[in-house]
């Protein structure tokens, strides 16, 4: 990225830039500008390597593990309270360490831009090993144990900037133009899928305490619950160690030859990139349209059990609702990204349709939960359907947004572009989690209708774009 292509890499560009090479009439802005910047040379459309799928797999597994570790405590908050003496503030703070970990986001963006994927990913996976290991430290004092768990969540939160920002960078570096959106979707959605699996693994492995799941009351002693939670923590530690070992063994920064003109093109410097982003009103509008609803939804999902407890939803049911809402969004998001790989010029229309559906779903969910006022029936079917549809519409927009960001501000490096928007997203997540600790019965139920309507208004900005 940027000045990272050395003189040796300049030679690698030559076969890609022949007289016949250039974007097709319908090509994206990224392809047109890259072809305009680079000189003509020998023939050849670029080269892709089969190992790109291994690189994508390793990065996606790392993102999956980071999301899984981040969302460990929200789905089992009732059990964690009994086993470790956590308060409602502790549960919210354990989730809040995720967005707080984005505070050094710009340092990770600089590292990605200057040192490449391998160094950044290795540092990220090492932080996750330290964090998950810290949570497993065997101590009998509950006060010390709670502090170790908080420390582990902080270190895992510091891994967030890489797994959330680097997906477009990886897809541009390793994949051809016809595969970029799909690769971005897979790499970015796996982090959400990890958070979704936490909704499934936690409540199924860890029994709920007495009063929220009577069927398990006989075996739900504090010692038993604590033992099952520690089983989950050790399993997550083992998974993270395996991923770190695989990444250490093989994770190259880039292929020997770039796969496309855009991958070989010169990018703006770190300082000029920020100037370009902050002066681009269209980018800032799209960034807010992404950051507000996705940040609020991510924080809301992390404390879903805490929010739904006042309407008498069990820990297991809240886990299944969170799981299917995120899994549905991941599946639809990858399908939409594959569709976008073949049809350019429709990204804005796709986002408008998705946010319209999200607005209707959040309205339905809010009115259903406020049944004491609206007198609408609060049933398992309506709760599942409205929440799952909300997750599908919002989460499936993530890869589309990432492609739109990169297209809008090219030649700003992908890692810097997505770093800025995910930083904004985590800022809104942190604001929600801070207030939801004190007012979760109100904010948790009403936040989505407002944020999705604001986001839809931002996407409806009349400024035209060729993407």
N, C-alpha and C positions, 0 to 999 in steps of 0.2 A: 504494500500500500504506500501511496505517496512516493517518497524518495527511497523506499525500501527496495525497489528494483535496481540492482547494481549493474555495472557494465557487462557482467557476465549474462545477466538476465536480458540486457538490451539485445544481445545476440539471439536469445531465444525468441524474441519478438519477430525477427525477420521473416521466418517462413509463414507467419500469419498474415502478412500485410501486402499481399500481391495486388497488382492492378485490378484484378477482378473482385477483390475482397471489399466488401462494403455492405452495409445493412440493406435489407430489402425495403421496398417502398413503405411497407407497413411496420417496419421495425420500431423498436422503442427508442425513446430519446437517448437512453444510455448507449445503445448501439450506434446511433447516428453521430453523437458527439465523440465517441471513442474513435470512430473511423476518421472523423475530421481532424482529430488531434495527432494521430499517428501517421508516419510517413509510409509510402508504398514500398513494397519489396517483393519477395518471391511469392509463389502461389501457396495456397493451403488455407483451409478454414479453421485451423486450430486443432488441438488434439485433446481428447479426454481419456482418462485411464480407468481401468476397472477398479483400481484400489480406492477410487473416490467414494465408493459405497462403504468400504471399510472405515474410512475416515468419518463419513457421515454417521455410521453406526456407533462408533466410539463416542463422538460428540453428543449424539442423541441419547445414548445411555447415561452419559454424565449429566445432561440436562434432566433426564428422567429422575436420576438419583437425587439431584439437588431439590427438585420439586417435591419428591417423596419425603425427604428429611425436613424441609421447610414446613410441610403440612402435617407433621407427625402428631401434634398436640391438639389441634382444633377438633378433629373428629372424636377424640377420646377425652374431651375436657372434663366430663363428669368423673371418669375413672382416675384421671390424673389428679384431680382435686383430692380424692380420697387416699390415693397411694402416696402422694408427696406433699399434701397440704397446700397445693397451689390455690391462689385466689383467682377471682375473675380477672383482676388486673394482670396477674402472672400469665394466664392463658393468652390474653390479648397481646401482652408484651412478647411472648414466645413467637407469635405470628408477626408482630411488628418488627422483630429483628431482621426480617426479610427486606422490607423497604429501607430500614436504617442501614443495612449493608450496602445500599446503593450510594451512600454519601461519597465514598472514594471512587465512584463510577468513572470519573474522568481520568483517573490514574490508570485504570484498566483499559480504557479506550486508547490512551497514549501508548501503553505497552503493546496492545494489539496492533496499532498502526506502525510502531517502530520495530518491534521484535517478532511479530508474526504470530501465527496460531499456536505453534508447538509450545513456546515458552509460556504464553498466556494460559493455555489449557492445562499444562502441567502445574503451574502455580495454583490454578483454580481447584484442580483435583486434590492437590496436597492440602489446601485449606479445608476441603471437605473431609479428608482423612483425619486431620487434627480435630475438627469439630465433632464428627461422629464418635471418634475415640474418646474425647473428653466427656461426652454424655454417658459413656459406658464405665467410667472410672468407679470402681467399687468402694463406696464409703457408706457408713451407717448413719452419719449425721445428716438429717434431712435438709437442714439449712445449707450445708456445704453442697449436698447433692443438687439442690435447686440452683445454686450458683453455677455449678459445673454444667448443668443442662442449659442454662442461659448462655454461658460462654460458648458452648458447642453450637447453639443456634446462631450466635453472632458470627462465628467463623463460617458457618454454612451460608449465612446471608451475604458475606463478602464474596462468595462464589457466584452470586446472582448476576452481577453485571456481565460476566463472560457468557454464561449460558443463555442469557436473554438478549444480548447484543450481537453476538458473533455469528448467528445463523446466516444473515445475508452476506457477510464477509466470506464465510466458508463456501456458500453456494456460488458466489462469483469467482472465487479462487479455483474451485475444483470442477464446476459443472458448466456445461454449454448453455447457451441462451435458452434453448428449448426445455431445459431441465431446472432452471434456477428457481422458479417459483415453487416447484414441487419440493426441491431440496430445502428451500427456506422454510416451507410449511412443516416438513418432517422434523427438522432440527428445532424449530421454535415450538411446535406443538407438543413435543415429548416432555418438556418441562411441565406443561399443564397436565399431561397425562400422568406424570409422577405424582402431582398433587391430587389427582383424581384417585389414584390407587391407594393413597393414604386414607381416603374415605372408606375404601373397601377393606384394606388390611387391618387398620386400627380397630374398628368396631367388631370385626369377625374374630380377631385374635384376643383382644382385650375385653373381658366381660364388663358389662356396665354395673355400677354399684346398685345397692338396694334402692328400689323406688322408681327406677327408670326402666328396668327390664326384669319383672318379677320371676320369669322363668329361670333366670340365672342367679337368683338370690341366694341359693344354698351354697354356691361356690364362690361368691363374690366377696370374700374377706379381703381386708387390706393387703395382707401378705400375698395372697394369690394374685390379686390385680397387679401389684407391684412386680411380681415375678413375670407375669405375661408382658407387661410394658417393657421390662428389661430384655425379654426375648426379642421383641421388635427392635429395640435399640441395637442389640448385638447383631441381628440380621442385617440391619441397614449399614452398620459399620463394616461387615464382611463384604457386602455388595460394593460399597465405595472403595474398599481396598482392592478388590478385583479390577474395577474400572481403572483405578490409578496405575496398577501394575501393567494393564494392557496398553494404556496411554503412554507410559514410560517406555515400553518395549517398541511401540510403533505408532507414531502420530506425526507425520511430516508437516511442515508449515505450508508447503505448496507443491504442486506437481513439477516435474522437470520442464515441461512446456505448458504455457497457459492455454486454457480451453477455448478462449474467445478473445476478440479484440478488446472488449471491456476489461477483461482480466489483465491484459498486458498494458493498458493505457496508464498514462501518468495521472496521478490524483493530486488534489490540493494538499497543502501542508496543514499541520494540526491547527495552527493559529488562523490561517485563511479559511479553513473549514468552518470554524465557529463563527467567523465574521459573515460568511455566506449564509449559514443557517439562521442566525439571528436577524439578518436583514431581509429574509425571504418571508413575506407575509403569508403567502400561500402555504408554505411549509408549516409555519406556526399555527395556522388554522387547522390543518390536518393533524398536527401533533396534539393539539388540544382535543380534537374529536376522538383521537385514540386514547389519550392519557386519562381523561376524566372517567369514561365508562369502564374501560378495562382495568384501571387502577382500583376503582371502587368495587368492581365485581370480584377482583382477585382477593382483596381484603375481606369482603363480605363472605366469600367462599371459605376462607380460612377459619372464620369463627361462626360458620353456619349452625353448628350444634348449639352454640351459646345463644344465637339469635332465635332459633326455633324452639328452644326449651320453654319459653313463656306460653307458646300455643300448644304445649303438650305433645311435641314431636319427640320420639325417643332418639337416643344416640345412634342406634342402628339405622332407623329410617332416615335421619339427617345425613348419615354417611352414604346411604344408597342414593339419596337425592343429589348430593354433591358429586358422587361418582358418575352418575349417568349424565348429569348436565355438562361436565367437563369432557367426558369421553365422546358424547355426541358432538360437541364443538370441535374436538380434534379430528374426528372422522370427516365431518362436513368441511372443516377447514382445509384438510389435505385434498379432498375432492375438488373444492373450489379453486385451490391453487393449481391443480392439474388442468382444470378448465381454463384458468387464466394464462397458462403457458401457451395455449393454442389460440386464444382469442385476446388480442390486445385492444386497448381503447375502451374497455368496459369496466375498469376497476371502480370508477366513481359510481356507476349504476349499481354494481354489485354491493358496494358498501351502503348505498341508500336503501336497498331492499333489506339487507341484513339489519340495519338499525331501525327500520320501520317495524320489522318483526320483533326486535328486542324491546322497543317501546311498548308495543301491544302486550307482550309477555310480562314485562315488569308491571304494567298497569293491572293485569289480571292477578298476578301474584300478590301485589300490595292490597288490592281490594278484597281478595280472598282471606288474607291474614287479618285484615281489619273487619272481620265478620260481625263484631259487636256493633259496628257502625253501619256497615253496608248490608248486613243480614244475608250475605252470600254464603252458601254452604262451604264449610271448610272440611273437605274430604281428602283422603289419601290420593285419589286420582287427580283432583284439581291441583293439589300441592305439588305432586310429582310432575304433572304435565306443564304447569306454568314455569316451574323452576328449571326443568330440563330444557324447555324451549328457549328460555332466557340464556342459558349457558351455551346452547347450540348457536344461536344468532350472534352472541358477543364473541365467543372464542373462535368461531370460524372466520371472523373478520381479521384476526391477527396477521396471517401471512399476506393477505391482500393489502393491508396497511403497510407492511414492511416493503413490499414491492413498490407501492405508491410513493413511499418516502424516498427510496433510493432513486426512482425515476425522476422525482421532482427536483432534487438538489444535486444530481450528478454534475461534476465529478467529485463531490465530497465523498470521502471513504465511507463504506457501508457501516463499519464498526462505530464511527463517530456519529453518523446520522441516527442509527438505532439506539446508540447509547444515550443521546439527548432525549429521545422520546420515552425510552423506558425509565430514565431518571424522573421525568415528569410523571409518568404513570405510577411509579413507586412513591412519589411525593403525595399524590392524591390517595394512594392506598394507606400511607402512614397517617394522613389526616383522618381518614375514616376510622382506622383502628384505634386512634387516640380517643376519639369521641364515642366510639361504640362501646368502649369499656364502661362508660357512665350512663349512656342513653340507648343501649342496644335494643330495647323494646320498641323504640320509636324510630331511630335512624336506620336500623337494620331493615325495617319493613318499608320505609319510604324513600330510601336513597336512590333506588334504581330508576323510578319513574322520572325523577328530576334529571339525573345525569344522562340517561339515554335520550331524553328530549333535547337537552343542550347539545349533545354530540350530533344528533340528527340535524339540528340547525346549523352546526359548524360545517358538516359535510355538504349541506345545501348551499354553501357559499357560491355565488354566481360566477366566480372566476373560472373560466374554462381551462381545461388541461387536456393534452393529447394522450393522456394515459387512461 
